[in-house]
């Protein structure tokens, strides 16, 4: 039912229906006006013609005038009755009455009105006619309308003296029936004309609205992205020219849309491939376009930022959108500050302007300068650390050299001690410089790797045996103050063949072992484990020392970083050992990390890639 009502409403509200209804109503209004005027004129003409038909001929009026002039009233009345009785010019006449100048009824054609003869007429119109001598016609509206016509009678002697009047009463029933019949015929013709006119109006309106409807359908297709259809041109009139213009517009829109779509795809590709983040806004500063790189930088989704103010998304608290549009200043923005995902971005703003100069928005380009800022800070820290590390031994050297210059070299007890300190500090600076040179070569990628296949079990055992020998040799000395320790081995029985640079990897293990010995208590146990997991071998070295605070674990591989600076420097460390170890392990495509708990010791892990050899390959050296 609802669907049917919608269809009816659609038909009623259509231009086709409205044009047809308007045309039909105009036609009906015109016919009604013409019909009313025609009916009125027909009625007036019919009444005038009817009055003319009731006009008594002059021969009859002369006869009546002669009888009214006779002195013998009775005989005159009889003659008058005969005259009006013989007069039958119109079937519609129902009564003829003759009245003299005194208003006395002298004759009456009505059968039932004979008793009135000799009486005075009560009709005031008769008195007016006798008095004024002017003919009077009036319509009597009773049950059946009738026309009353009163004609004055003048004397027959030529004096024009009013001697009486003749009243003729006639029924207008037949006349009005004729008028009604004519009106009915006119009404029928009007309805038929209106019906035919409605059909013609619908045909004409259909001819007008069909091209418009086709243009509407095609416009909806264009709105949906379908440009394949064309509006049919029915004639070369205004509508036909409009249809041609619409088809031309459709083709141009399709070309423009294709060009716009191509540009949009090209822009999307450019924005997608860009390593910089790009954000575009409207003139109110609300984000309209943002690429994936910018979303990654801001750690947001497109749904979260689209339509949001750019100053809110970028976290610009003291800057308004008007400030950005007026100055287009460059800003440094920190995202996810004080978190592991902290990122530093350089934001460059520029205006989106039309040819007329109207500003329609902003474009913001975000460039990731996190690594650059980190490198700059590291360089500054590195220079500061190198300066500090070199200044300490140089200060000591200068002090001892000045003391020797001042005469301490003459003292046989003091001079050797001073020279030993000078030698130790010099060796310390040489070690530091050598470590810096090694790091520099690794940073520049020019460090040479001398790779060879070795059994990693035997390789590690060889290094640990050396440390066992050192502690055993020192223990045999009676006056030895070297720290005592025990190395515990937990190795897999499987032979683990890996390709490494033995010298550099030995440097890594030596460095970790030395640290474990340094920070372990006297008599502590250092546990070395070696196992194979998936496609990696993992070497772990655990001590029982003081441990490393959790906040320092991510920084111990930084250059010159020390958890306990005073203690490390006292023990002769340069602060570069773990940094060099990290570079060497990563050059072998491996990883190095540490785990520690304060007061319970530390464990360093080294993971290297490992591919098990096939059985055929185990005897490759026998071929």
Backbone torsions as a table, in degrees:
resi	resn	phi	psi	omega
1	UNK	NA	-43.2	179.3
2	UNK	-64.1	-39.0	178.5
3	UNK	-64.8	-38.8	179.1
4	UNK	-65.5	-41.7	178.5
5	UNK	-64.0	-36.7	177.9
6	UNK	-64.3	-41.3	179.5
7	UNK	-64.8	-42.7	178.7
8	UNK	-62.7	-43.4	178.9
9	UNK	-62.7	-38.4	179.7
10	UNK	-64.7	-40.4	179.1
11	UNK	-66.0	-44.1	-176.7
12	UNK	-65.5	-36.7	-177.2
13	UNK	-85.8	-1.6	-179.0
14	UNK	-74.8	151.8	178.4
15	UNK	-64.5	-36.2	179.9
16	UNK	-57.0	-47.9	180.0
17	UNK	-67.0	-41.8	-178.3
18	UNK	-64.3	-43.9	179.3
19	UNK	-62.4	-44.3	178.7
20	UNK	-62.1	-44.3	-179.8
21	UNK	-65.9	-42.4	179.7
22	UNK	-62.2	-44.2	-179.9
23	UNK	-63.4	-43.4	-178.8
24	UNK	-66.7	-42.0	179.1
25	UNK	-65.9	-39.1	175.9
26	UNK	-62.8	-41.2	178.7
27	UNK	-64.3	-44.8	178.6
28	UNK	-63.5	-41.7	179.1
29	UNK	-63.1	-41.2	178.7
30	UNK	-64.0	-45.7	179.8
31	UNK	-64.2	-38.0	179.0
32	UNK	-65.4	-42.3	178.9
33	UNK	-64.0	-46.8	178.8
34	UNK	-62.4	-41.1	-179.5
35	UNK	-64.1	-42.3	179.5
36	UNK	-63.2	-44.2	178.8
37	UNK	-64.5	-43.2	-179.4
38	UNK	-63.5	-43.1	-179.4
39	UNK	-64.3	-41.6	178.7
40	UNK	-63.1	-45.7	179.5
41	UNK	-65.3	-38.6	178.9
42	UNK	-63.5	-40.1	179.8
43	UNK	-65.1	-45.2	-179.1
44	UNK	-64.4	-42.5	-180.0
45	UNK	-65.2	-40.2	-179.8
46	UNK	-65.5	-41.0	178.5
47	UNK	-64.6	-42.8	179.6
48	UNK	-63.2	-41.6	177.9
49	UNK	-66.2	-36.9	179.8
50	UNK	-65.8	-40.3	177.9
51	UNK	-63.0	-39.6	179.6
52	UNK	-64.3	-38.3	-179.3
53	UNK	-68.4	-21.5	179.6
54	UNK	-87.7	-8.1	-178.0
55	UNK	-62.5	124.2	-179.3
56	UNK	-76.5	130.8	-179.1
57	UNK	-61.3	155.1	-177.4
58	UNK	-65.0	-28.3	178.7
59	UNK	-64.5	-37.9	179.9
60	UNK	-71.5	-41.4	-178.7
61	UNK	-66.8	-32.1	178.0
62	UNK	-67.9	-41.7	178.1
63	UNK	-62.0	-41.7	179.6
64	UNK	-65.8	-39.7	179.7
65	UNK	-62.2	-38.0	179.9
66	UNK	-64.5	-43.1	-177.2
67	UNK	-69.7	-36.3	178.2
68	UNK	-68.3	-21.8	-179.0
69	UNK	-86.3	-8.2	-179.6
70	UNK	-75.7	151.3	-178.9
71	UNK	-83.4	-29.5	179.1
72	UNK	-79.0	98.4	-173.7
73	UNK	-67.0	-39.9	-175.0
74	UNK	-65.0	-48.9	179.7
75	UNK	-66.1	-35.3	178.6
76	UNK	-63.7	-40.9	179.5
77	UNK	-64.9	-37.8	178.7
78	UNK	-64.2	-40.3	179.0
79	UNK	-68.0	-37.8	178.7
80	UNK	-63.7	-39.4	177.9
81	UNK	-62.7	-40.9	179.0
82	UNK	-66.6	-39.4	-177.9
83	UNK	-62.9	-48.1	-177.5
84	UNK	-73.8	-25.8	178.5
85	UNK	-72.2	-36.8	-179.8
86	UNK	-77.7	-16.7	-179.1
87	UNK	-83.4	116.2	-178.7
88	UNK	-143.5	59.5	-177.0
89	UNK	-76.5	-20.5	-175.6
90	UNK	-143.2	127.7	-179.5
91	UNK	-66.4	-20.6	-177.2
92	UNK	-76.1	-15.3	-177.9
93	UNK	-69.9	122.9	-179.1
94	UNK	-104.0	-19.6	-177.7
95	UNK	-158.7	140.5	172.7
96	UNK	-130.0	126.7	-177.5
97	UNK	-125.8	136.0	177.2
98	UNK	-111.4	130.2	-178.9
99	UNK	-127.6	138.4	178.2
100	UNK	-84.0	-174.5	-175.0
101	UNK	-69.1	-16.5	179.1
102	UNK	-92.4	0.7	179.0
103	UNK	86.1	13.1	-179.5
104	UNK	-88.8	131.2	179.0
105	UNK	-71.6	122.2	-176.7
106	UNK	-102.0	-27.2	178.6
107	UNK	-159.8	148.8	-179.0
108	UNK	-147.3	128.2	-176.1
109	UNK	-78.1	-14.4	-178.8
110	UNK	-71.4	131.5	-177.1
111	UNK	-64.6	-39.6	-177.6
112	UNK	-83.4	-1.3	-175.9
113	UNK	-107.8	10.6	-176.3
114	UNK	-67.6	-25.9	-178.9
115	UNK	-70.0	-15.7	-178.2
116	UNK	-82.0	-14.5	-178.8
117	UNK	-61.9	129.8	-178.7
118	UNK	96.3	-10.6	178.3
119	UNK	-94.4	164.1	-179.4
120	UNK	-81.7	136.5	179.1
121	UNK	-72.0	137.8	-179.7
122	UNK	-94.9	-6.1	-177.7
123	UNK	-73.2	116.6	-178.0
124	UNK	-66.5	-27.2	-179.0
125	UNK	-66.3	-33.0	178.7
126	UNK	-65.2	-42.5	178.9
127	UNK	-60.3	-40.5	-179.4
128	UNK	-64.4	-40.9	-179.3
129	UNK	-65.6	-43.5	-179.8
130	UNK	-64.0	-35.4	-177.5
131	UNK	-75.8	-46.7	-173.1
132	UNK	-90.7	-24.1	-177.7
133	UNK	76.3	15.5	179.5
134	UNK	-107.7	139.1	179.8
135	UNK	-69.5	142.5	-179.1
136	UNK	-126.7	133.9	174.5
137	UNK	-128.6	131.4	179.2
138	UNK	-149.1	151.4	-178.3
139	UNK	-97.6	129.1	176.8
140	UNK	-97.6	119.8	-179.1
141	UNK	-95.3	88.2	173.5
142	UNK	-115.4	-153.3	-178.1
143	UNK	-58.2	-39.7	173.4
144	UNK	-127.6	116.6	-174.3
145	UNK	-56.8	140.8	179.2
146	UNK	-138.9	157.4	-179.9
147	UNK	-109.4	129.5	179.6
148	UNK	-111.7	120.4	-178.8
149	UNK	-121.7	122.3	-177.2
150	UNK	-115.5	122.1	-176.2
151	UNK	-116.9	128.4	178.4
152	UNK	-70.1	151.2	178.0
153	UNK	-115.8	124.2	179.0
154	UNK	-101.1	159.9	-178.3
155	UNK	-64.2	145.8	-177.6
156	UNK	-80.0	-5.7	-178.5
157	UNK	-83.9	2.0	175.9
158	UNK	89.8	7.4	-179.6
159	UNK	-88.4	-4.6	-179.1
160	UNK	57.7	28.6	177.1
161	UNK	-80.6	134.5	-179.6
162	UNK	-76.7	115.8	-177.9
163	UNK	-112.3	-1.2	179.2
164	UNK	168.5	-167.9	-178.3
165	UNK	-153.8	153.1	177.0
166	UNK	-117.1	125.8	177.0
167	UNK	-106.5	127.0	177.0
168	UNK	-115.6	125.5	176.7
169	UNK	-114.9	127.2	-178.0
170	UNK	-132.8	142.9	177.8
171	UNK	-75.8	135.8	178.9
172	UNK	-100.9	13.0	-176.7
173	UNK	-60.4	-48.9	-178.6
174	UNK	-63.5	-38.4	-179.6
175	UNK	-63.5	-45.4	-179.7
176	UNK	-67.4	-33.1	175.0
177	UNK	-61.3	-40.8	178.6
178	UNK	-63.8	-43.2	179.1
179	UNK	-62.4	-42.6	179.7
180	UNK	-63.5	-40.1	179.0
181	UNK	-63.3	-42.5	179.2
182	UNK	-64.7	-41.2	179.1
183	UNK	-64.0	-39.2	178.7
184	UNK	-63.6	-43.0	177.0
185	UNK	-61.6	-41.1	-179.9
186	UNK	-65.8	-40.3	179.2
187	UNK	-64.1	-43.9	177.8
188	UNK	-59.9	-45.1	179.1
189	UNK	-63.0	-36.2	178.9
190	UNK	-64.9	-44.1	179.2
191	UNK	-63.1	-43.1	177.5
192	UNK	-62.1	-42.4	178.9
193	UNK	-64.1	-39.4	178.8
194	UNK	-64.9	-41.3	179.2
195	UNK	-63.5	-47.5	178.2
196	UNK	-63.6	-39.1	178.1
197	UNK	-63.2	-38.5	177.8
198	UNK	-63.0	-42.0	178.1
199	UNK	-62.5	-46.0	179.1
200	UNK	-62.5	-40.1	-179.7
201	UNK	-64.1	-41.1	178.4
202	UNK	-64.3	-40.5	178.9
203	UNK	-64.0	-45.1	-179.4
204	UNK	-65.7	-45.4	-179.9
205	UNK	-64.8	-34.9	176.5
206	UNK	-63.8	-40.9	178.3
207	UNK	-63.4	-30.1	-179.8
208	UNK	-81.5	-43.2	-172.5
209	UNK	-83.7	-19.8	-178.5
210	UNK	-61.5	-48.1	175.8
211	UNK	-61.6	-36.0	178.8
212	UNK	-65.4	-42.0	178.5
213	UNK	-62.5	-42.3	178.4
214	UNK	-64.0	-36.9	177.1
215	UNK	-67.2	-35.9	176.9
216	UNK	-64.1	-45.0	179.4
217	UNK	-61.6	-44.4	179.7
218	UNK	-66.3	-35.0	177.5
219	UNK	-63.6	-40.3	176.9
220	UNK	-64.6	-38.6	177.0
221	UNK	-62.9	-42.8	179.4
222	UNK	-62.9	-40.5	177.9
223	UNK	-61.7	-31.5	178.2
224	UNK	-86.7	0.6	177.4
225	UNK	93.1	8.9	179.5
226	UNK	-101.9	111.6	-178.4
227	UNK	-107.8	14.4	-172.6
228	UNK	-76.7	-29.7	-174.7
229	UNK	-78.6	160.4	176.2
230	UNK	-134.8	144.3	177.7
231	UNK	-79.2	130.6	-179.2
232	UNK	-73.2	134.8	178.7
233	UNK	-95.8	114.0	-176.0
234	UNK	-90.4	-28.1	-178.7
235	UNK	-155.9	169.5	-178.8
236	UNK	-97.4	33.0	177.6
237	UNK	-90.1	-164.2	-178.5
238	UNK	-60.9	-41.7	179.2
239	UNK	-65.9	-38.0	177.1
240	UNK	-64.2	-41.6	177.6
241	UNK	-66.1	-36.6	175.8
242	UNK	-64.5	-40.5	178.4
243	UNK	-63.2	-42.2	177.4
244	UNK	-61.7	-44.0	179.1
245	UNK	-63.3	-37.6	178.9
246	UNK	-65.3	-42.7	178.2
247	UNK	-62.4	-41.6	177.4
248	UNK	-63.0	-42.2	178.0
249	UNK	-62.2	-39.7	179.4
250	UNK	-61.4	-43.7	179.3
251	UNK	-63.9	-43.2	-179.2
252	UNK	-66.9	-38.7	177.5
253	UNK	-63.5	-40.8	179.4
254	UNK	-61.8	-44.9	179.3
255	UNK	-64.7	-43.6	179.0
256	UNK	-63.1	-40.7	179.8
257	UNK	-65.3	-41.5	178.4
258	UNK	-62.6	-43.5	178.4
259	UNK	-64.4	-41.8	179.3
260	UNK	-65.3	-41.0	179.2
261	UNK	-65.5	-39.9	178.0
262	UNK	-63.3	-43.7	178.4
263	UNK	-64.8	-37.8	179.4
264	UNK	-65.0	-43.4	177.7
265	UNK	-63.4	-41.1	178.5
266	UNK	-63.0	-42.3	178.3
267	UNK	-64.1	-42.6	178.4
268	UNK	-60.8	-43.0	178.8
269	UNK	-62.6	-42.8	179.7
270	UNK	-63.3	-46.5	-178.9
271	UNK	-64.3	-37.6	-179.1
272	UNK	-67.5	-40.6	-175.7
273	UNK	-81.3	-12.7	-177.8
274	UNK	-68.6	138.5	175.3
275	UNK	-82.8	-11.6	176.1
276	UNK	-96.9	151.3	175.2
277	UNK	-82.7	140.5	-179.9
278	UNK	-127.5	131.3	178.2
279	UNK	-130.2	130.6	175.6
280	UNK	-118.2	143.1	-178.8
281	UNK	-125.9	167.5	170.2
282	UNK	-85.1	-174.3	-175.3
283	UNK	-71.9	-11.2	176.1
284	UNK	-92.9	-0.6	178.9
285	UNK	86.9	10.7	177.6
286	UNK	-89.7	138.2	-173.5
287	UNK	-69.6	130.4	176.8
288	UNK	-114.6	-33.9	-179.2
289	UNK	-134.7	138.2	176.0
290	UNK	-151.4	134.6	-178.8
291	UNK	-90.9	171.4	-175.1
292	UNK	-63.7	-35.3	-179.5
293	UNK	-61.7	-44.0	179.0
294	UNK	-64.5	-38.3	177.4
295	UNK	-63.3	-39.9	177.4
296	UNK	-65.4	-41.0	178.7
297	UNK	-59.6	-45.8	-174.3
298	UNK	-85.7	-7.0	-178.0
299	UNK	56.8	47.1	-179.3
300	UNK	-128.3	167.0	171.4
301	UNK	-104.1	158.9	-178.4
302	UNK	-61.3	-36.1	180.0
303	UNK	-64.9	-34.2	-178.0
304	UNK	-70.9	-30.1	-172.0
305	UNK	-105.9	-22.9	-177.1
306	UNK	-63.5	127.0	-179.2
307	UNK	86.4	-7.0	179.8
308	UNK	-87.9	150.9	176.7
309	UNK	-62.5	137.9	-177.4
310	UNK	-66.8	-32.9	-179.8
311	UNK	-67.2	-29.4	177.5
312	UNK	-74.7	-42.4	-178.3
313	UNK	-66.3	-38.4	-178.9
314	UNK	-85.4	-6.4	178.7
315	UNK	71.4	35.1	179.0
316	UNK	-88.5	103.3	-171.3
317	UNK	-84.4	-40.6	-173.2
318	UNK	-102.4	17.0	-177.7
319	UNK	-126.6	134.8	177.3
320	UNK	-100.3	166.6	179.6
321	UNK	-65.9	-30.2	177.2
322	UNK	-66.4	-36.7	177.6
323	UNK	-63.7	-42.5	-179.9
324	UNK	-64.5	-41.3	-178.2
325	UNK	-71.3	-31.0	-176.8
326	UNK	-82.6	-33.2	-175.3
327	UNK	-111.6	-23.2	-175.5
328	UNK	46.2	47.1	-176.4
329	UNK	-72.6	157.1	175.4
330	UNK	-93.6	135.8	-175.8
331	UNK	-128.6	154.3	172.0
332	UNK	-110.0	120.5	-173.7
333	UNK	-116.6	136.1	176.3
334	UNK	-106.4	122.8	-179.4
335	UNK	-107.6	140.6	-179.2
336	UNK	54.3	49.9	-175.6
337	UNK	-63.0	142.0	178.5
338	UNK	61.9	31.7	175.2
339	UNK	-129.0	164.0	177.2
340	UNK	-60.0	-24.5	-179.2
341	UNK	-95.3	20.9	-179.5
342	UNK	-58.2	135.3	-178.6
343	UNK	-138.8	137.8	178.8
344	UNK	-107.8	124.5	-175.4
345	UNK	-120.7	142.1	172.6
346	UNK	-100.3	119.3	-176.7
347	UNK	-105.5	123.3	179.0
348	UNK	-116.2	121.6	-175.4
349	UNK	-105.9	141.4	174.4
350	UNK	-145.2	155.8	-175.5
351	UNK	-85.6	148.6	169.0
352	UNK	-101.7	109.5	-175.4
353	UNK	-120.4	143.4	173.7
354	UNK	-83.5	175.8	179.8
355	UNK	-62.0	-33.2	-178.9
356	UNK	-74.9	-7.5	-178.1
357	UNK	95.5	-3.7	-180.0
358	UNK	-68.8	127.9	-179.8
359	UNK	-85.6	116.9	-177.5
360	UNK	-106.0	1.2	178.2
361	UNK	162.3	-169.2	-179.1
362	UNK	-128.5	151.6	169.5
363	UNK	-120.8	128.4	178.9
364	UNK	-117.2	125.4	177.0
365	UNK	-106.9	122.5	-178.8
366	UNK	-104.0	124.2	178.3
367	UNK	-116.8	129.8	-178.3
368	UNK	-76.8	112.5	178.8
369	UNK	-115.0	20.3	-179.2
370	UNK	-59.4	-49.9	-178.4
371	UNK	-66.2	-37.8	179.0
372	UNK	-63.1	-45.3	178.3
373	UNK	-64.3	-39.8	179.0
374	UNK	-63.4	-43.8	179.4
375	UNK	-63.6	-40.6	179.6
376	UNK	-63.7	-43.4	178.4
377	UNK	-64.0	-41.1	179.5
378	UNK	-64.8	-38.9	178.4
379	UNK	-63.8	-43.8	178.5
380	UNK	-63.2	-43.7	178.4
381	UNK	-64.6	-38.9	-179.7
382	UNK	-63.1	-47.2	179.2
383	UNK	-61.5	-42.3	179.6
384	UNK	-63.6	-43.1	-179.6
385	UNK	-66.5	-43.6	179.4
386	UNK	-61.5	-43.8	179.5
387	UNK	-60.7	-42.6	-178.1
388	UNK	-68.1	-43.6	-177.7
389	UNK	-66.2	-35.5	179.1
390	UNK	-78.8	-31.1	-177.5
391	UNK	-66.5	-37.3	-177.6
392	UNK	-60.8	-55.3	178.5
393	UNK	-65.4	-35.5	179.6
394	UNK	-65.0	-37.3	177.4
395	UNK	-63.9	-42.1	177.8
396	UNK	-63.0	-44.3	179.6
397	UNK	-58.8	-46.4	-177.6
398	UNK	-62.4	-41.0	-178.7
399	UNK	-63.7	-45.1	-178.9
400	UNK	-70.7	-37.4	177.9
401	UNK	-64.7	-41.5	178.0
402	UNK	-62.8	-38.4	178.5
403	UNK	-65.0	-41.4	177.6
404	UNK	-64.3	-41.9	178.9
405	UNK	-63.5	-30.4	-179.5
406	UNK	-78.9	0.6	174.6
407	UNK	119.1	-1.6	-179.1
408	UNK	-66.3	-18.6	-179.4
409	UNK	-68.4	-17.5	-179.7
410	UNK	-79.0	-20.9	-179.1
411	UNK	-81.9	116.7	-175.1
412	UNK	-69.2	-22.1	179.5
413	UNK	-85.8	-39.2	-175.5
414	UNK	-84.4	-40.5	-173.9
415	UNK	-56.2	-47.5	179.3
416	UNK	-60.2	-37.3	179.0
417	UNK	-64.6	-43.7	179.5
418	UNK	-62.1	-41.2	-179.2
419	UNK	-66.6	-35.8	176.4
420	UNK	-63.2	-41.5	178.0
421	UNK	-63.4	-43.9	179.5
422	UNK	-61.0	-41.0	179.6
423	UNK	-65.3	-43.3	-179.7
424	UNK	-62.1	-45.3	-178.9
425	UNK	-66.0	-37.1	178.3
426	UNK	-65.0	-44.3	177.9
427	UNK	-63.0	-36.6	178.2
428	UNK	-63.1	-42.3	178.8
429	UNK	-67.1	-36.8	179.0
430	UNK	-64.7	-42.0	177.9
431	UNK	-61.9	-41.4	180.0
432	UNK	-63.5	-44.3	-179.5
433	UNK	-65.9	-40.6	177.1
434	UNK	-62.6	-40.9	177.6
435	UNK	-63.5	-41.7	178.9
436	UNK	-63.7	-39.5	178.1
437	UNK	-65.2	-39.3	177.9
438	UNK	-63.1	-44.8	178.2
439	UNK	-63.2	-38.9	-179.7
440	UNK	-63.7	-42.7	178.6
441	UNK	-64.6	-39.8	178.6
442	UNK	-67.0	-39.8	178.3
443	UNK	-62.2	-37.5	-178.9
444	UNK	-85.0	-4.1	178.2
445	UNK	72.0	23.6	-178.6
446	UNK	-107.7	2.6	178.6
447	UNK	-69.6	127.4	-177.0
448	UNK	-81.0	131.6	178.4
449	UNK	-105.9	119.5	178.9
450	UNK	-100.7	85.3	-172.4
451	UNK	-84.1	143.4	174.2
452	UNK	-153.5	155.8	179.3
453	UNK	-83.7	126.3	179.2
454	UNK	-135.6	155.2	171.7
455	UNK	-81.5	109.9	-171.4
456	UNK	-64.3	-30.6	176.2
457	UNK	-58.4	-52.7	-178.9
458	UNK	-64.3	-36.5	-178.8
459	UNK	-62.7	-47.8	-179.3
460	UNK	-67.7	-40.8	178.6
461	UNK	-59.4	-39.6	178.6
462	UNK	-60.4	-43.1	-179.6
463	UNK	-67.5	-43.5	-178.2
464	UNK	-67.5	-34.6	176.8
465	UNK	-59.8	-37.5	179.1
466	UNK	-63.2	-42.6	178.3
467	UNK	-67.3	-35.5	175.4
468	UNK	-61.8	-40.6	-179.1
469	UNK	-65.8	-37.8	-178.7
470	UNK	-64.3	-47.7	-177.9
471	UNK	-68.0	-33.2	178.7
472	UNK	-68.1	-42.7	-179.3
473	UNK	-64.9	-42.8	-179.6
474	UNK	-67.6	-31.9	-178.2
475	UNK	-69.2	-27.5	-178.3
476	UNK	-74.4	-17.9	179.6
477	UNK	-81.0	131.4	-175.9
478	UNK	-65.7	-39.0	-176.9
479	UNK	-99.1	19.6	-176.6
480	UNK	-71.0	134.7	175.6
481	UNK	-111.0	12.9	-179.1
482	UNK	-68.2	141.8	-179.7
483	UNK	-65.4	136.3	178.8
484	UNK	-93.6	143.6	-179.5
485	UNK	-154.0	165.3	178.4
486	UNK	-127.6	134.2	179.1
487	UNK	-101.7	123.6	179.3
488	UNK	-107.3	126.1	-177.3
489	UNK	-104.2	134.7	172.7
490	UNK	-133.6	88.6	-174.1
491	UNK	-109.9	153.9	170.2
492	UNK	-76.2	149.8	179.0
493	UNK	-79.5	-11.9	-178.1
494	UNK	-77.4	136.1	176.7
495	UNK	-72.4	124.3	-177.7
496	UNK	-110.3	100.4	-179.2
497	UNK	-92.0	122.2	179.4
498	UNK	-133.7	157.9	179.5
499	UNK	-101.3	112.2	-176.2
500	UNK	-140.7	165.5	168.5
501	UNK	-90.6	105.1	-171.4
502	UNK	-60.9	-39.6	-178.3
503	UNK	-64.1	-47.2	-177.0
504	UNK	-69.3	-41.5	-179.4
505	UNK	-67.3	-33.9	175.0
506	UNK	-62.9	-37.5	178.0
507	UNK	-61.8	-38.7	179.8
508	UNK	-65.0	-51.7	-177.0
509	UNK	-65.3	-39.1	176.3
510	UNK	-58.8	-43.7	-177.9
511	UNK	-61.9	-46.9	-179.0
512	UNK	-67.5	-40.9	178.6
513	UNK	-63.3	-42.3	178.9
514	UNK	-61.2	-42.0	177.4
515	UNK	-64.0	-40.9	179.8
516	UNK	-63.0	-40.0	179.5
517	UNK	-68.5	-41.4	-178.1
518	UNK	-59.8	-46.5	-170.4
519	UNK	-96.1	1.9	176.0
520	UNK	-87.0	151.9	176.6
521	UNK	-72.2	160.1	178.7
522	UNK	-61.2	128.2	-177.1
523	UNK	84.2	9.7	-178.4
524	UNK	-72.9	166.4	-179.7
525	UNK	-110.0	129.3	175.4
526	UNK	-107.9	119.7	-175.8
527	UNK	-102.2	125.4	179.2
528	UNK	-115.9	121.3	-179.4
529	UNK	-117.0	144.9	177.5
530	UNK	-139.6	122.3	-179.6
531	UNK	-146.2	166.8	179.7
532	UNK	-114.1	129.7	-178.5
533	UNK	-135.6	116.8	-178.4
534	UNK	54.5	-119.9	-178.2
535	UNK	-105.5	30.1	-179.8
536	UNK	-138.6	154.6	167.4
537	UNK	-111.3	142.3	-175.5
538	UNK	-124.1	123.5	175.5
539	UNK	-109.0	126.0	178.8
540	UNK	-124.3	140.0	179.6
541	UNK	-127.2	116.9	-175.9
542	UNK	-115.4	140.1	176.1
543	UNK	-121.1	178.5	179.9
544	UNK	-118.1	34.6	-175.0
545	UNK	-82.4	-158.4	-176.6
546	UNK	-72.4	-20.8	-177.9
547	UNK	85.3	170.5	-178.0
548	UNK	-117.6	130.5	177.2
549	UNK	-58.1	147.2	-177.4
550	UNK	-58.7	-35.6	-177.4
551	UNK	-70.0	-17.3	-177.4
552	UNK	-99.6	-5.8	-174.2
553	UNK	-61.6	-37.7	-177.5
554	UNK	-78.9	-3.9	-174.6
555	UNK	-114.9	-7.7	-173.3
556	UNK	-67.3	-18.9	178.6
557	UNK	-92.1	2.9	175.4
558	UNK	-77.1	153.3	-176.7
559	UNK	-70.7	132.2	177.8
560	UNK	69.1	9.0	-179.3
561	UNK	-82.8	131.6	177.4
562	UNK	-131.5	136.3	176.6
563	UNK	-69.5	-48.1	176.9
564	UNK	-118.4	94.2	-171.1
565	UNK	-63.9	-43.2	-176.8
566	UNK	-64.4	-44.4	-177.9
567	UNK	-68.3	-40.2	-178.6
568	UNK	-65.4	-42.0	-178.7
569	UNK	-69.7	-33.5	178.3
570	UNK	-65.4	-33.6	-179.1
571	UNK	-86.1	2.5	171.0
572	UNK	91.0	12.4	-179.5
573	UNK	-77.2	151.3	178.6
574	UNK	-96.0	-13.6	-177.1
575	UNK	81.0	10.8	-177.5
576	UNK	-116.7	-6.7	-173.9
577	UNK	-60.7	-50.2	-179.1
578	UNK	-69.1	-33.1	177.2
579	UNK	-64.0	-42.1	177.9
580	UNK	-66.6	-40.3	179.3
581	UNK	-60.2	-42.9	179.3
582	UNK	-61.7	-43.8	-179.7
583	UNK	-63.1	-41.5	-178.6
584	UNK	-66.3	-45.0	-178.9
585	UNK	-64.2	-43.0	179.5
586	UNK	-67.3	-30.5	174.7
587	UNK	-65.5	-25.3	174.3
588	UNK	-88.1	11.5	-178.8
589	UNK	62.5	33.3	177.7
590	UNK	-115.2	-170.4	-179.9
591	UNK	-135.8	151.6	175.5
592	UNK	-135.4	135.7	179.4
593	UNK	-153.8	172.9	-176.0
594	UNK	-135.6	153.9	174.1
595	UNK	-136.1	138.7	-174.1
596	UNK	-156.3	155.9	172.1
597	UNK	-135.3	130.3	-175.6
598	UNK	-60.0	130.9	179.5
599	UNK	84.1	-4.9	-177.7
600	UNK	-121.7	1.4	177.9
601	UNK	98.8	177.8	-177.0
602	UNK	-130.1	155.0	175.8
603	UNK	-131.1	126.6	176.6
604	UNK	-106.0	136.2	-177.6
605	UNK	-116.9	139.2	173.6
606	UNK	-125.6	123.0	179.0
607	UNK	-115.2	126.3	179.9
608	UNK	-123.8	144.2	178.3
609	UNK	-64.7	143.3	-175.3
610	UNK	-144.7	131.2	175.4
611	UNK	-120.7	114.9	179.7
612	UNK	-59.5	137.9	178.8
613	UNK	-82.5	146.3	176.7
614	UNK	-72.1	164.1	-178.7
615	UNK	-62.1	-35.6	179.1
616	UNK	-66.3	-33.0	-176.5
617	UNK	-78.3	-13.2	-178.5
618	UNK	-67.2	-24.7	-177.0
619	UNK	-110.6	32.5	-174.7
620	UNK	-64.9	-27.7	-178.2
621	UNK	-80.3	-6.4	178.8
622	UNK	-90.2	-11.5	-177.1
623	UNK	-75.3	NA	NA
